[in-house]
Amino acid sequence: MVFILLVIGAILIQSFFAQQITFPIQKEIQAFEQIKRTQDYSIRLETNQKDEFSKLAISINELLDYIEKEKNRDQEKQKILQAQA
């Protein structure tokens, strides 16, 4: 009886920790898919916690900032070239 309770407890604990890990990853994947689908580089990942996923999200957001700025510069260059043509 005690063994069964320990096994059930272990399963519940494992399930809880698995969800704590997979939920932030799923949210990041959804954001990446949206960025890929829409080409909208202004989308940012949530960074409201102080864990490794938030640190990763901060770095990814910095990369997205860079990409968005470069895309805007390219668009401005295209407008100038079109106006000169």
URQUI-V482188 format. One record per residue. PSI is psi in degrees with one decimal (* if undefined). OMEGA is omega in whole degrees, -180 to 180 (* if undefined). BURIAL is + if it has 9 or more other ideal C-beta (glycine too) atoms within 8 Angstrom, else -. Layout:
psi=PSI omega=OMEGA burial=BURIAL
psi=PSI omega=OMEGA burial=BURIAL
This chain:
psi=-45.7 omega=179 burial=-
psi=-39.9 omega=180 burial=-
psi=-42.6 omega=-180 burial=-
psi=-42.5 omega=178 burial=-
psi=-39.4 omega=178 burial=-
psi=-41.5 omega=179 burial=-
psi=-45.2 omega=179 burial=-
psi=-42.5 omega=177 burial=-
psi=-43.1 omega=179 burial=-
psi=-39.9 omega=179 burial=-
psi=-43.6 omega=179 burial=-
psi=-42.8 omega=179 burial=-
psi=-43.9 omega=179 burial=-
psi=-41.7 omega=180 burial=-
psi=-41.9 omega=179 burial=-
psi=-49.0 omega=-178 burial=-
psi=-35.5 omega=178 burial=-
psi=-40.6 omega=179 burial=-
psi=-37.6 omega=179 burial=-
psi=-29.6 omega=-180 burial=-
psi=-44.6 omega=-173 burial=-
psi=-29.8 omega=-178 burial=-
psi=-50.6 omega=178 burial=-
psi=-35.7 omega=179 burial=+
psi=-42.6 omega=179 burial=+
psi=-39.9 omega=179 burial=-
psi=-39.4 omega=179 burial=+
psi=-40.0 omega=178 burial=+
psi=-42.5 omega=179 burial=-
psi=-41.1 omega=179 burial=-
psi=-43.3 omega=179 burial=+
psi=-43.0 omega=-180 burial=-
psi=-39.0 omega=178 burial=-
psi=-41.9 omega=178 burial=+
psi=-44.7 omega=-180 burial=+
psi=-41.9 omega=-177 burial=-
psi=-40.6 omega=-173 burial=-
psi=-14.5 omega=-174 burial=-
psi=29.0 omega=180 burial=-
psi=99.9 omega=-177 burial=-
psi=7.2 omega=176 burial=+
psi=-7.5 omega=178 burial=-
psi=135.6 omega=180 burial=+
psi=151.7 omega=177 burial=-
psi=150.7 omega=178 burial=+
psi=139.6 omega=-179 burial=-
psi=45.4 omega=-173 burial=+
psi=0.8 omega=180 burial=-
psi=172.1 omega=-179 burial=-
psi=61.5 omega=178 burial=-
psi=-175.8 omega=-177 burial=-
psi=-34.2 omega=180 burial=-
psi=-37.5 omega=177 burial=+
psi=-38.1 omega=176 burial=+
psi=-42.6 omega=177 burial=-
psi=-43.4 omega=-180 burial=+
psi=-38.6 omega=178 burial=+
psi=-45.2 omega=179 burial=+
psi=-41.4 omega=179 burial=-
psi=-40.4 omega=178 burial=+
psi=-37.0 omega=176 burial=+
psi=-41.7 omega=177 burial=-
psi=-42.2 omega=178 burial=-
psi=-36.0 omega=175 burial=+
psi=-47.7 omega=-180 burial=-
psi=-47.3 omega=-179 burial=-
psi=-43.2 omega=-180 burial=+
psi=-43.1 omega=179 burial=+
psi=-43.1 omega=179 burial=-
psi=-39.8 omega=179 burial=-
psi=-42.5 omega=178 burial=+
psi=-40.0 omega=177 burial=-
psi=-43.2 omega=179 burial=-
psi=-40.7 omega=179 burial=-
psi=-40.0 omega=178 burial=-
psi=-41.3 omega=178 burial=-
psi=-40.7 omega=179 burial=-
psi=-42.0 omega=179 burial=-
psi=-41.8 omega=179 burial=-
psi=-44.3 omega=180 burial=-
psi=-39.6 omega=179 burial=-
psi=-35.8 omega=179 burial=-
psi=-30.7 omega=180 burial=-
psi=-21.6 omega=-175 burial=-
psi=* omega=* burial=-
